[in-house]
Amino acid sequence: MEKGEASFSSNDESKIEENPVENPEFNLAEKHDQLARGLKSRHIQFLALGGAIGTGLFVGSGAILASTGPAPLFMAYLSMMLVVWNVMNNLAEMVVYLPMRGITVPYFVGRFVDPSLAFAVGWNYWYAYAMLIGAEATAAGIVIDYWQLPVNIAVWITIVLVVMLLLNIIAVSFFGEAEFWFASIKLITICGLIITGVVIFFGGGPDQHSVLGFHYWKEAGAFVEYKAAGSAGRFLAYWHAFISAGFAFITSPELIAIAAGETIDPRKNIPKAARRFVWRLAIFYGISSLLIGILVPSNDPNLLGASNASASPFVIGIQRVGIPVLSHVINAAILTSAWSAGNSFLYSGSRVLYSMSLNGQAPKFFGITNRRGVPYVAVLFTWCFSLLAYLNVSSSGATVFNWFVNISTISGFIAWIVVMITYLRFRRAMEFNDMLKVLPYKTPLQPYATYITLFIVSLLTITSGFQTFIPFSAQNFVAGYITIPFFLILYIGHKIYYRTPLYIPVDQIDCLTGKKEMDELEAMTEDRVAKNWWMKVWYWLA
């Protein structure tokens, strides 16, 4: 038994049976049109990592570097990783306890907090995922523009979107396998970039004649003063970078939670993926964000948003030191990265719709699955909204990409706020029923870490569009804040129509429904036995 896990005993079970009765309304384990458990441990780990490592790092980081400088970029990614660590822990505790098929965050919100909040956050999640698919397709267009091919950008967007659809509509096992290899390319690419960055740092590039070191931190400055002069400008640079860094991580913790219902042996594989997820992000995002500021000065005209000749900062850095061919290889790998992230977001958006349809928060036809367990109606509906990526045809890629970034980032922040509120209610209910001891997975520093993180994310949400006021830009203001009224209208409208209470009283929260089925599923799963050292290594990795 690994640290952080709790065991179940007969005495614990007898105490639990004295507490609240089960509610069939919440028992997704017995619903029809079930999803197939076709995702293995390696699929789930790479799905989460693949969704997190996308164009936010490879492309969007260039916009942060150009507007704030290398120091805020590095600090922002480190700060955001702490936020994501807590959100991931919150989700992991709830999902490992009840890894039923069809569960997503709205299910837990409706069960532990309030049906109206669940309805609003469900559609908010779907909206964020739909926008993120468009963002990834747009980023793919930006990446392809690097080669200046004599083909209309609409052709490339079509190819990207059609492949995403096919990978999601065939079978979940096929999707998981494709995502595993997509994510593997990302990891190999990042490892290669880190090695290349270290070589360039010490002056190993073909056109280098001395150690590069932190030359650009001194030449162009560690900070680019943002919207103000002096220390205020440097602080605003960090805060803007902190907000913008959210795009790179938005909805990445939820990918593991969403996939739990289609995962083999979820009570073992979900904790493994959750524990390793943040450490991998720390290594890849931490080192990569530092290297970006080392390889490229913040005043480079080719950075995203600095001109229409936008490109990944990694590609720009490799070009600057004259390494032949490698920039093309890296650009191709970044293209697969955008493809992979969009693939994950289409998967997640469709599963949110599927889960909501089971709970009566979306039309029932979104819960229809094919013979392979794929909710194809939900997949098609979510994919249709990715066609907004064709805005690229009439506007510059950088402009459209920034619209998607602003819209999806604040949606993600709202979703995280709701996740943390739900976790606090879940934990309070488990305490009330004396069931904390039977949680199969526990995370450190709770609930204090959640209270602190909840305050920080709330502040980020309120101030996410502060730059639109200096000077005021109506277009950017709408893109930055439209999600908040959209969310409130859904929440208040549902509450007025259905006359739901403000929240579910803690003594009425159902902590039992589905637990018995999940305990039986765990008991029926056989442990993997490694017959040699190679299998031991593979089982540890996967």
Beta strands, then each sheet from edge to edge (+ up, - down):
end
